């Protein structure tokens, strides 16, 4: 399957409907980066008139997870993937359209190679940062991914 933003958004609708309903959308993906956006709306708000933290986490996780899926697809191997842990930092209310970007695609291919070569799971951290329309950082999410070759 060729990875495109459009195909990932269809995947969201079918496999992650809560993210789709909340307005999370992939805008672009390459081997090295993934960009997703979410706009503040009634369905994804918190009581403080900004985007609920979990919706921000969905968009951020998608940027990292889509890159892992991209590289697994490119490898042609059967690889399982799982978020082992995550952490987040919020610096400003998320209002308007927030753009999340992960630029850590370079970390994945090596982890997949090691997982296939050793048969052991490999872990690595990926970061996604969210910026509002004024270019101000609203949040940063870090996800620890585990990849393991399937038997």
Chimera marker file (.cmm) of the C-alpha trace (Angstrom):
<marker_set name="trace">
<marker id="1" x="0.000" y="0.000" z="0.000" r="1" g="1" b="0" radius="0.5"/>
<marker id="2" x="1.267" y="3.451" z="-0.869" r="1" g="1" b="0" radius="0.5"/>
<marker id="3" x="1.049" y="5.666" z="2.198" r="1" g="1" b="0" radius="0.5"/>
<marker id="4" x="-0.756" y="8.912" z="1.531" r="1" g="1" b="0" radius="0.5"/>
<marker id="5" x="-2.514" y="11.406" z="3.776" r="1" g="1" b="0" radius="0.5"/>
<marker id="6" x="-5.825" y="10.520" z="2.107" r="1" g="1" b="0" radius="0.5"/>
<marker id="7" x="-5.427" y="6.781" z="2.795" r="1" g="1" b="0" radius="0.5"/>
<marker id="8" x="-4.439" y="7.456" z="6.396" r="1" g="1" b="0" radius="0.5"/>
<marker id="9" x="-7.565" y="9.581" z="6.868" r="1" g="1" b="0" radius="0.5"/>
<marker id="10" x="-9.708" y="6.711" z="5.531" r="1" g="1" b="0" radius="0.5"/>
<marker id="11" x="-7.870" y="4.437" z="7.997" r="1" g="1" b="0" radius="0.5"/>
<marker id="12" x="-8.823" y="6.891" z="10.767" r="1" g="1" b="0" radius="0.5"/>
<marker id="13" x="-12.474" y="6.772" z="9.795" r="1" g="1" b="0" radius="0.5"/>
<marker id="14" x="-12.533" y="2.969" z="9.756" r="1" g="1" b="0" radius="0.5"/>
<marker id="15" x="-10.154" y="2.035" z="12.593" r="1" g="1" b="0" radius="0.5"/>
<marker id="16" x="-9.935" y="5.112" z="14.855" r="1" g="1" b="0" radius="0.5"/>
<marker id="17" x="-13.370" y="6.712" z="14.539" r="1" g="1" b="0" radius="0.5"/>
<marker id="18" x="-13.066" y="8.749" z="17.741" r="1" g="1" b="0" radius="0.5"/>
<marker id="19" x="-10.053" y="10.595" z="16.297" r="1" g="1" b="0" radius="0.5"/>
<marker id="20" x="-11.859" y="11.115" z="12.999" r="1" g="1" b="0" radius="0.5"/>
<marker id="21" x="-15.029" y="12.410" z="14.673" r="1" g="1" b="0" radius="0.5"/>
<marker id="22" x="-12.942" y="14.818" z="16.781" r="1" g="1" b="0" radius="0.5"/>
<marker id="23" x="-11.480" y="16.271" z="13.578" r="1" g="1" b="0" radius="0.5"/>
<marker id="24" x="-7.955" y="14.834" z="13.568" r="1" g="1" b="0" radius="0.5"/>
<marker id="25" x="-6.629" y="14.718" z="9.987" r="1" g="1" b="0" radius="0.5"/>
<marker id="26" x="-3.283" y="13.801" z="8.433" r="1" g="1" b="0" radius="0.5"/>
<marker id="27" x="-2.088" y="16.545" z="6.095" r="1" g="1" b="0" radius="0.5"/>
<marker id="28" x="1.169" y="15.024" z="4.827" r="1" g="1" b="0" radius="0.5"/>
<marker id="29" x="3.523" y="12.122" z="5.359" r="1" g="1" b="0" radius="0.5"/>
<marker id="30" x="7.032" y="11.368" z="4.113" r="1" g="1" b="0" radius="0.5"/>
<marker id="31" x="9.657" y="8.879" z="5.261" r="1" g="1" b="0" radius="0.5"/>
<marker id="32" x="10.943" y="11.475" z="7.730" r="1" g="1" b="0" radius="0.5"/>
<marker id="33" x="7.942" y="13.459" z="8.922" r="1" g="1" b="0" radius="0.5"/>
<marker id="34" x="4.206" y="13.430" z="9.423" r="1" g="1" b="0" radius="0.5"/>
<marker id="35" x="1.856" y="16.372" z="9.923" r="1" g="1" b="0" radius="0.5"/>
<marker id="36" x="-1.664" y="16.211" z="11.359" r="1" g="1" b="0" radius="0.5"/>
<marker id="37" x="-4.096" y="18.933" z="12.351" r="1" g="1" b="0" radius="0.5"/>
<marker id="38" x="-7.109" y="19.308" z="14.584" r="1" g="1" b="0" radius="0.5"/>
<marker id="39" x="-9.388" y="22.322" z="14.924" r="1" g="1" b="0" radius="0.5"/>
<marker id="40" x="-11.035" y="23.413" z="18.164" r="1" g="1" b="0" radius="0.5"/>
<marker id="41" x="-14.731" y="22.514" z="17.926" r="1" g="1" b="0" radius="0.5"/>
<marker id="42" x="-17.570" y="21.693" z="20.287" r="1" g="1" b="0" radius="0.5"/>
<marker id="43" x="-16.959" y="17.913" z="20.000" r="1" g="1" b="0" radius="0.5"/>
<marker id="44" x="-13.298" y="18.125" z="21.114" r="1" g="1" b="0" radius="0.5"/>
<marker id="45" x="-13.378" y="20.914" z="23.688" r="1" g="1" b="0" radius="0.5"/>
<marker id="46" x="-12.676" y="20.894" z="27.397" r="1" g="1" b="0" radius="0.5"/>
<marker id="47" x="-14.467" y="23.081" z="29.995" r="1" g="1" b="0" radius="0.5"/>
<marker id="48" x="-11.773" y="25.754" z="29.546" r="1" g="1" b="0" radius="0.5"/>
<marker id="49" x="-12.681" y="26.536" z="25.917" r="1" g="1" b="0" radius="0.5"/>
<marker id="50" x="-9.701" y="24.820" z="24.327" r="1" g="1" b="0" radius="0.5"/>
<marker id="51" x="-8.939" y="21.417" z="22.791" r="1" g="1" b="0" radius="0.5"/>
<marker id="52" x="-9.147" y="18.581" z="25.301" r="1" g="1" b="0" radius="0.5"/>
<marker id="53" x="-5.723" y="17.106" z="26.102" r="1" g="1" b="0" radius="0.5"/>
<marker id="54" x="-6.708" y="13.624" z="24.925" r="1" g="1" b="0" radius="0.5"/>
<marker id="55" x="-7.631" y="14.957" z="21.479" r="1" g="1" b="0" radius="0.5"/>
<marker id="56" x="-4.234" y="16.636" z="21.281" r="1" g="1" b="0" radius="0.5"/>
<marker id="57" x="-2.668" y="13.311" z="22.283" r="1" g="1" b="0" radius="0.5"/>
<marker id="58" x="-4.593" y="11.510" z="19.504" r="1" g="1" b="0" radius="0.5"/>
<marker id="59" x="-3.286" y="13.926" z="16.883" r="1" g="1" b="0" radius="0.5"/>
<marker id="60" x="0.263" y="13.794" z="18.236" r="1" g="1" b="0" radius="0.5"/>
<marker id="61" x="0.283" y="9.995" z="18.526" r="1" g="1" b="0" radius="0.5"/>
<marker id="62" x="-1.023" y="9.720" z="14.986" r="1" g="1" b="0" radius="0.5"/>
<marker id="63" x="1.968" y="11.634" z="13.624" r="1" g="1" b="0" radius="0.5"/>
<marker id="64" x="4.372" y="9.213" z="15.300" r="1" g="1" b="0" radius="0.5"/>
<marker id="65" x="2.349" y="6.050" z="14.692" r="1" g="1" b="0" radius="0.5"/>
<marker id="66" x="1.775" y="6.809" z="11.014" r="1" g="1" b="0" radius="0.5"/>
<marker id="67" x="5.546" y="7.059" z="10.565" r="1" g="1" b="0" radius="0.5"/>
<marker id="68" x="6.034" y="3.689" z="12.274" r="1" g="1" b="0" radius="0.5"/>
<marker id="69" x="3.356" y="2.170" z="10.021" r="1" g="1" b="0" radius="0.5"/>
<marker id="70" x="5.002" y="3.764" z="6.971" r="1" g="1" b="0" radius="0.5"/>
<marker id="71" x="8.379" y="2.197" z="7.755" r="1" g="1" b="0" radius="0.5"/>
<marker id="72" x="6.887" y="-1.199" z="8.609" r="1" g="1" b="0" radius="0.5"/>
<marker id="73" x="5.132" y="-1.139" z="5.245" r="1" g="1" b="0" radius="0.5"/>
<marker id="74" x="8.385" y="-0.182" z="3.492" r="1" g="1" b="0" radius="0.5"/>
<marker id="75" x="10.276" y="-3.016" z="5.195" r="1" g="1" b="0" radius="0.5"/>
<marker id="76" x="7.966" y="-5.677" z="3.755" r="1" g="1" b="0" radius="0.5"/>
<marker id="77" x="8.279" y="-7.588" z="7.045" r="1" g="1" b="0" radius="0.5"/>
<marker id="78" x="5.623" y="-8.585" z="9.562" r="1" g="1" b="0" radius="0.5"/>
<marker id="79" x="6.285" y="-6.273" z="12.482" r="1" g="1" b="0" radius="0.5"/>
<marker id="80" x="4.097" y="-5.554" z="15.506" r="1" g="1" b="0" radius="0.5"/>
<marker id="81" x="4.020" y="-2.060" z="16.984" r="1" g="1" b="0" radius="0.5"/>
<marker id="82" x="2.850" y="-0.768" z="20.331" r="1" g="1" b="0" radius="0.5"/>
<marker id="83" x="3.072" y="2.405" z="22.397" r="1" g="1" b="0" radius="0.5"/>
<marker id="84" x="4.945" y="1.416" z="25.567" r="1" g="1" b="0" radius="0.5"/>
<marker id="85" x="4.652" y="4.781" z="27.326" r="1" g="1" b="0" radius="0.5"/>
<marker id="86" x="4.055" y="8.436" z="26.698" r="1" g="1" b="0" radius="0.5"/>
<marker id="87" x="4.420" y="11.835" z="28.308" r="1" g="1" b="0" radius="0.5"/>
<marker id="88" x="3.033" y="15.234" z="27.492" r="1" g="1" b="0" radius="0.5"/>
<marker id="89" x="3.692" y="18.867" z="28.198" r="1" g="1" b="0" radius="0.5"/>
<marker id="90" x="1.129" y="21.635" z="27.677" r="1" g="1" b="0" radius="0.5"/>
<marker id="91" x="2.338" y="25.226" z="27.400" r="1" g="1" b="0" radius="0.5"/>
<marker id="92" x="-0.667" y="27.170" z="26.120" r="1" g="1" b="0" radius="0.5"/>
<marker id="93" x="-4.415" y="26.740" z="25.555" r="1" g="1" b="0" radius="0.5"/>
<marker id="94" x="-5.017" y="24.957" z="22.256" r="1" g="1" b="0" radius="0.5"/>
<marker id="95" x="-7.483" y="27.117" z="20.336" r="1" g="1" b="0" radius="0.5"/>
<marker id="96" x="-8.135" y="27.377" z="16.619" r="1" g="1" b="0" radius="0.5"/>
<marker id="97" x="-6.336" y="24.929" z="14.311" r="1" g="1" b="0" radius="0.5"/>
<marker id="98" x="-3.395" y="23.099" z="15.908" r="1" g="1" b="0" radius="0.5"/>
<marker id="99" x="-0.749" y="21.471" z="13.714" r="1" g="1" b="0" radius="0.5"/>
<marker id="100" x="1.195" y="18.521" z="15.099" r="1" g="1" b="0" radius="0.5"/>
<marker id="101" x="4.466" y="17.530" z="13.472" r="1" g="1" b="0" radius="0.5"/>
<marker id="102" x="6.803" y="14.601" z="14.078" r="1" g="1" b="0" radius="0.5"/>
<marker id="103" x="10.197" y="14.709" z="12.349" r="1" g="1" b="0" radius="0.5"/>
<marker id="104" x="11.646" y="11.492" z="13.808" r="1" g="1" b="0" radius="0.5"/>
<marker id="105" x="11.147" y="9.163" z="10.850" r="1" g="1" b="0" radius="0.5"/>
<marker id="106" x="14.889" y="8.533" z="10.718" r="1" g="1" b="0" radius="0.5"/>
<marker id="107" x="14.736" y="6.560" z="13.999" r="1" g="1" b="0" radius="0.5"/>
<marker id="108" x="12.410" y="3.826" z="12.805" r="1" g="1" b="0" radius="0.5"/>
<marker id="109" x="14.213" y="1.983" z="10.010" r="1" g="1" b="0" radius="0.5"/>
<marker id="110" x="17.167" y="1.128" z="12.257" r="1" g="1" b="0" radius="0.5"/>
<marker id="111" x="14.879" y="-0.180" z="15.012" r="1" g="1" b="0" radius="0.5"/>
<marker id="112" x="13.027" y="-2.358" z="12.500" r="1" g="1" b="0" radius="0.5"/>
<marker id="113" x="16.313" y="-3.724" z="11.109" r="1" g="1" b="0" radius="0.5"/>
<marker id="114" x="17.483" y="-4.615" z="14.637" r="1" g="1" b="0" radius="0.5"/>
<marker id="115" x="14.120" y="-6.196" z="15.505" r="1" g="1" b="0" radius="0.5"/>
<marker id="116" x="14.267" y="-8.412" z="12.406" r="1" g="1" b="0" radius="0.5"/>
<marker id="117" x="17.962" y="-9.295" z="12.871" r="1" g="1" b="0" radius="0.5"/>
<marker id="118" x="17.773" y="-10.121" z="16.583" r="1" g="1" b="0" radius="0.5"/>
<marker id="119" x="14.177" y="-11.289" z="16.956" r="1" g="1" b="0" radius="0.5"/>
<marker id="120" x="13.934" y="-9.026" z="20.002" r="1" g="1" b="0" radius="0.5"/>
<marker id="121" x="11.710" y="-6.029" z="20.516" r="1" g="1" b="0" radius="0.5"/>
<marker id="122" x="13.246" y="-2.620" z="20.016" r="1" g="1" b="0" radius="0.5"/>
<marker id="123" x="12.107" y="0.616" z="21.650" r="1" g="1" b="0" radius="0.5"/>
<marker id="124" x="12.596" y="4.226" z="20.651" r="1" g="1" b="0" radius="0.5"/>
<marker id="125" x="11.119" y="7.609" z="21.574" r="1" g="1" b="0" radius="0.5"/>
<marker id="126" x="9.426" y="9.917" z="19.094" r="1" g="1" b="0" radius="0.5"/>
<marker id="127" x="8.309" y="13.508" z="19.652" r="1" g="1" b="0" radius="0.5"/>
<marker id="128" x="5.375" y="15.411" z="18.188" r="1" g="1" b="0" radius="0.5"/>
<marker id="129" x="4.976" y="19.133" z="18.743" r="1" g="1" b="0" radius="0.5"/>
<marker id="130" x="1.728" y="21.062" z="18.377" r="1" g="1" b="0" radius="0.5"/>
<marker id="131" x="1.625" y="24.688" z="17.235" r="1" g="1" b="0" radius="0.5"/>
<marker id="132" x="-1.284" y="27.077" z="16.907" r="1" g="1" b="0" radius="0.5"/>
<marker id="133" x="-1.955" y="29.319" z="13.910" r="1" g="1" b="0" radius="0.5"/>
<marker id="134" x="0.247" y="32.067" z="15.375" r="1" g="1" b="0" radius="0.5"/>
<marker id="135" x="3.192" y="29.649" z="15.451" r="1" g="1" b="0" radius="0.5"/>
<marker id="136" x="3.182" y="29.312" z="19.233" r="1" g="1" b="0" radius="0.5"/>
<marker id="137" x="3.824" y="25.901" z="20.766" r="1" g="1" b="0" radius="0.5"/>
<marker id="138" x="0.795" y="24.599" z="22.668" r="1" g="1" b="0" radius="0.5"/>
<marker id="139" x="1.950" y="21.078" z="23.495" r="1" g="1" b="0" radius="0.5"/>
<marker id="140" x="4.635" y="18.461" z="23.075" r="1" g="1" b="0" radius="0.5"/>
<marker id="141" x="4.007" y="14.727" z="23.287" r="1" g="1" b="0" radius="0.5"/>
<marker id="142" x="6.646" y="12.043" z="23.503" r="1" g="1" b="0" radius="0.5"/>
<marker id="143" x="5.808" y="8.423" z="22.701" r="1" g="1" b="0" radius="0.5"/>
<marker id="144" x="7.934" y="5.372" z="23.398" r="1" g="1" b="0" radius="0.5"/>
<marker id="145" x="7.280" y="2.877" z="20.606" r="1" g="1" b="0" radius="0.5"/>
<marker id="146" x="8.115" y="-0.824" z="20.637" r="1" g="1" b="0" radius="0.5"/>
<marker id="147" x="8.548" y="-2.804" z="17.430" r="1" g="1" b="0" radius="0.5"/>
<marker id="148" x="9.030" y="-6.556" z="17.236" r="1" g="1" b="0" radius="0.5"/>
<marker id="149" x="9.299" y="-8.961" z="14.328" r="1" g="1" b="0" radius="0.5"/>
<marker id="150" x="6.420" y="-11.436" z="14.216" r="1" g="1" b="0" radius="0.5"/>
<marker id="151" x="7.234" y="-15.142" z="14.054" r="1" g="1" b="0" radius="0.5"/>
<link id1="1" id2="2" r="1" g="1" b="0" radius="0.2"/>
<link id1="2" id2="3" r="1" g="1" b="0" radius="0.2"/>
<link id1="3" id2="4" r="1" g="1" b="0" radius="0.2"/>
<link id1="4" id2="5" r="1" g="1" b="0" radius="0.2"/>
<link id1="5" id2="6" r="1" g="1" b="0" radius="0.2"/>
<link id1="6" id2="7" r="1" g="1" b="0" radius="0.2"/>
<link id1="7" id2="8" r="1" g="1" b="0" radius="0.2"/>
<link id1="8" id2="9" r="1" g="1" b="0" radius="0.2"/>
<link id1="9" id2="10" r="1" g="1" b="0" radius="0.2"/>
<link id1="10" id2="11" r="1" g="1" b="0" radius="0.2"/>
<link id1="11" id2="12" r="1" g="1" b="0" radius="0.2"/>
<link id1="12" id2="13" r="1" g="1" b="0" radius="0.2"/>
<link id1="13" id2="14" r="1" g="1" b="0" radius="0.2"/>
<link id1="14" id2="15" r="1" g="1" b="0" radius="0.2"/>
<link id1="15" id2="16" r="1" g="1" b="0" radius="0.2"/>
<link id1="16" id2="17" r="1" g="1" b="0" radius="0.2"/>
<link id1="17" id2="18" r="1" g="1" b="0" radius="0.2"/>
<link id1="18" id2="19" r="1" g="1" b="0" radius="0.2"/>
<link id1="19" id2="20" r="1" g="1" b="0" radius="0.2"/>
<link id1="20" id2="21" r="1" g="1" b="0" radius="0.2"/>
<link id1="21" id2="22" r="1" g="1" b="0" radius="0.2"/>
<link id1="22" id2="23" r="1" g="1" b="0" radius="0.2"/>
<link id1="23" id2="24" r="1" g="1" b="0" radius="0.2"/>
<link id1="24" id2="25" r="1" g="1" b="0" radius="0.2"/>
<link id1="25" id2="26" r="1" g="1" b="0" radius="0.2"/>
<link id1="26" id2="27" r="1" g="1" b="0" radius="0.2"/>
<link id1="27" id2="28" r="1" g="1" b="0" radius="0.2"/>
<link id1="28" id2="29" r="1" g="1" b="0" radius="0.2"/>
<link id1="29" id2="30" r="1" g="1" b="0" radius="0.2"/>
<link id1="30" id2="31" r="1" g="1" b="0" radius="0.2"/>
<link id1="31" id2="32" r="1" g="1" b="0" radius="0.2"/>
<link id1="32" id2="33" r="1" g="1" b="0" radius="0.2"/>
<link id1="33" id2="34" r="1" g="1" b="0" radius="0.2"/>
<link id1="34" id2="35" r="1" g="1" b="0" radius="0.2"/>
<link id1="35" id2="36" r="1" g="1" b="0" radius="0.2"/>
<link id1="36" id2="37" r="1" g="1" b="0" radius="0.2"/>
<link id1="37" id2="38" r="1" g="1" b="0" radius="0.2"/>
<link id1="38" id2="39" r="1" g="1" b="0" radius="0.2"/>
<link id1="39" id2="40" r="1" g="1" b="0" radius="0.2"/>
<link id1="40" id2="41" r="1" g="1" b="0" radius="0.2"/>
<link id1="41" id2="42" r="1" g="1" b="0" radius="0.2"/>
<link id1="42" id2="43" r="1" g="1" b="0" radius="0.2"/>
<link id1="43" id2="44" r="1" g="1" b="0" radius="0.2"/>
<link id1="44" id2="45" r="1" g="1" b="0" radius="0.2"/>
<link id1="45" id2="46" r="1" g="1" b="0" radius="0.2"/>
<link id1="46" id2="47" r="1" g="1" b="0" radius="0.2"/>
<link id1="47" id2="48" r="1" g="1" b="0" radius="0.2"/>
<link id1="48" id2="49" r="1" g="1" b="0" radius="0.2"/>
<link id1="49" id2="50" r="1" g="1" b="0" radius="0.2"/>
<link id1="50" id2="51" r="1" g="1" b="0" radius="0.2"/>
<link id1="51" id2="52" r="1" g="1" b="0" radius="0.2"/>
<link id1="52" id2="53" r="1" g="1" b="0" radius="0.2"/>
<link id1="53" id2="54" r="1" g="1" b="0" radius="0.2"/>
<link id1="54" id2="55" r="1" g="1" b="0" radius="0.2"/>
<link id1="55" id2="56" r="1" g="1" b="0" radius="0.2"/>
<link id1="56" id2="57" r="1" g="1" b="0" radius="0.2"/>
<link id1="57" id2="58" r="1" g="1" b="0" radius="0.2"/>
<link id1="58" id2="59" r="1" g="1" b="0" radius="0.2"/>
<link id1="59" id2="60" r="1" g="1" b="0" radius="0.2"/>
<link id1="60" id2="61" r="1" g="1" b="0" radius="0.2"/>
<link id1="61" id2="62" r="1" g="1" b="0" radius="0.2"/>
<link id1="62" id2="63" r="1" g="1" b="0" radius="0.2"/>
<link id1="63" id2="64" r="1" g="1" b="0" radius="0.2"/>
<link id1="64" id2="65" r="1" g="1" b="0" radius="0.2"/>
<link id1="65" id2="66" r="1" g="1" b="0" radius="0.2"/>
<link id1="66" id2="67" r="1" g="1" b="0" radius="0.2"/>
<link id1="67" id2="68" r="1" g="1" b="0" radius="0.2"/>
<link id1="68" id2="69" r="1" g="1" b="0" radius="0.2"/>
<link id1="69" id2="70" r="1" g="1" b="0" radius="0.2"/>
<link id1="70" id2="71" r="1" g="1" b="0" radius="0.2"/>
<link id1="71" id2="72" r="1" g="1" b="0" radius="0.2"/>
<link id1="72" id2="73" r="1" g="1" b="0" radius="0.2"/>
<link id1="73" id2="74" r="1" g="1" b="0" radius="0.2"/>
<link id1="74" id2="75" r="1" g="1" b="0" radius="0.2"/>
<link id1="75" id2="76" r="1" g="1" b="0" radius="0.2"/>
<link id1="76" id2="77" r="1" g="1" b="0" radius="0.2"/>
<link id1="77" id2="78" r="1" g="1" b="0" radius="0.2"/>
<link id1="78" id2="79" r="1" g="1" b="0" radius="0.2"/>
<link id1="79" id2="80" r="1" g="1" b="0" radius="0.2"/>
<link id1="80" id2="81" r="1" g="1" b="0" radius="0.2"/>
<link id1="81" id2="82" r="1" g="1" b="0" radius="0.2"/>
<link id1="82" id2="83" r="1" g="1" b="0" radius="0.2"/>
<link id1="83" id2="84" r="1" g="1" b="0" radius="0.2"/>
<link id1="84" id2="85" r="1" g="1" b="0" radius="0.2"/>
<link id1="85" id2="86" r="1" g="1" b="0" radius="0.2"/>
<link id1="86" id2="87" r="1" g="1" b="0" radius="0.2"/>
<link id1="87" id2="88" r="1" g="1" b="0" radius="0.2"/>
<link id1="88" id2="89" r="1" g="1" b="0" radius="0.2"/>
<link id1="89" id2="90" r="1" g="1" b="0" radius="0.2"/>
<link id1="90" id2="91" r="1" g="1" b="0" radius="0.2"/>
<link id1="91" id2="92" r="1" g="1" b="0" radius="0.2"/>
<link id1="92" id2="93" r="1" g="1" b="0" radius="0.2"/>
<link id1="93" id2="94" r="1" g="1" b="0" radius="0.2"/>
<link id1="94" id2="95" r="1" g="1" b="0" radius="0.2"/>
<link id1="95" id2="96" r="1" g="1" b="0" radius="0.2"/>
<link id1="96" id2="97" r="1" g="1" b="0" radius="0.2"/>
<link id1="97" id2="98" r="1" g="1" b="0" radius="0.2"/>
<link id1="98" id2="99" r="1" g="1" b="0" radius="0.2"/>
<link id1="99" id2="100" r="1" g="1" b="0" radius="0.2"/>
<link id1="100" id2="101" r="1" g="1" b="0" radius="0.2"/>
<link id1="101" id2="102" r="1" g="1" b="0" radius="0.2"/>
<link id1="102" id2="103" r="1" g="1" b="0" radius="0.2"/>
<link id1="103" id2="104" r="1" g="1" b="0" radius="0.2"/>
<link id1="104" id2="105" r="1" g="1" b="0" radius="0.2"/>
<link id1="105" id2="106" r="1" g="1" b="0" radius="0.2"/>
<link id1="106" id2="107" r="1" g="1" b="0" radius="0.2"/>
<link id1="107" id2="108" r="1" g="1" b="0" radius="0.2"/>
<link id1="108" id2="109" r="1" g="1" b="0" radius="0.2"/>
<link id1="109" id2="110" r="1" g="1" b="0" radius="0.2"/>
<link id1="110" id2="111" r="1" g="1" b="0" radius="0.2"/>
<link id1="111" id2="112" r="1" g="1" b="0" radius="0.2"/>
<link id1="112" id2="113" r="1" g="1" b="0" radius="0.2"/>
<link id1="113" id2="114" r="1" g="1" b="0" radius="0.2"/>
<link id1="114" id2="115" r="1" g="1" b="0" radius="0.2"/>
<link id1="115" id2="116" r="1" g="1" b="0" radius="0.2"/>
<link id1="116" id2="117" r="1" g="1" b="0" radius="0.2"/>
<link id1="117" id2="118" r="1" g="1" b="0" radius="0.2"/>
<link id1="118" id2="119" r="1" g="1" b="0" radius="0.2"/>
<link id1="119" id2="120" r="1" g="1" b="0" radius="0.2"/>
<link id1="120" id2="121" r="1" g="1" b="0" radius="0.2"/>
<link id1="121" id2="122" r="1" g="1" b="0" radius="0.2"/>
<link id1="122" id2="123" r="1" g="1" b="0" radius="0.2"/>
<link id1="123" id2="124" r="1" g="1" b="0" radius="0.2"/>
<link id1="124" id2="125" r="1" g="1" b="0" radius="0.2"/>
<link id1="125" id2="126" r="1" g="1" b="0" radius="0.2"/>
<link id1="126" id2="127" r="1" g="1" b="0" radius="0.2"/>
<link id1="127" id2="128" r="1" g="1" b="0" radius="0.2"/>
<link id1="128" id2="129" r="1" g="1" b="0" radius="0.2"/>
<link id1="129" id2="130" r="1" g="1" b="0" radius="0.2"/>
<link id1="130" id2="131" r="1" g="1" b="0" radius="0.2"/>
<link id1="131" id2="132" r="1" g="1" b="0" radius="0.2"/>
<link id1="132" id2="133" r="1" g="1" b="0" radius="0.2"/>
<link id1="133" id2="134" r="1" g="1" b="0" radius="0.2"/>
<link id1="134" id2="135" r="1" g="1" b="0" radius="0.2"/>
<link id1="135" id2="136" r="1" g="1" b="0" radius="0.2"/>
<link id1="136" id2="137" r="1" g="1" b="0" radius="0.2"/>
<link id1="137" id2="138" r="1" g="1" b="0" radius="0.2"/>
<link id1="138" id2="139" r="1" g="1" b="0" radius="0.2"/>
<link id1="139" id2="140" r="1" g="1" b="0" radius="0.2"/>
<link id1="140" id2="141" r="1" g="1" b="0" radius="0.2"/>
<link id1="141" id2="142" r="1" g="1" b="0" radius="0.2"/>
<link id1="142" id2="143" r="1" g="1" b="0" radius="0.2"/>
<link id1="143" id2="144" r="1" g="1" b="0" radius="0.2"/>
<link id1="144" id2="145" r="1" g="1" b="0" radius="0.2"/>
<link id1="145" id2="146" r="1" g="1" b="0" radius="0.2"/>
<link id1="146" id2="147" r="1" g="1" b="0" radius="0.2"/>
<link id1="147" id2="148" r="1" g="1" b="0" radius="0.2"/>
<link id1="148" id2="149" r="1" g="1" b="0" radius="0.2"/>
<link id1="149" id2="150" r="1" g="1" b="0" radius="0.2"/>
<link id1="150" id2="151" r="1" g="1" b="0" radius="0.2"/>
</marker_set>
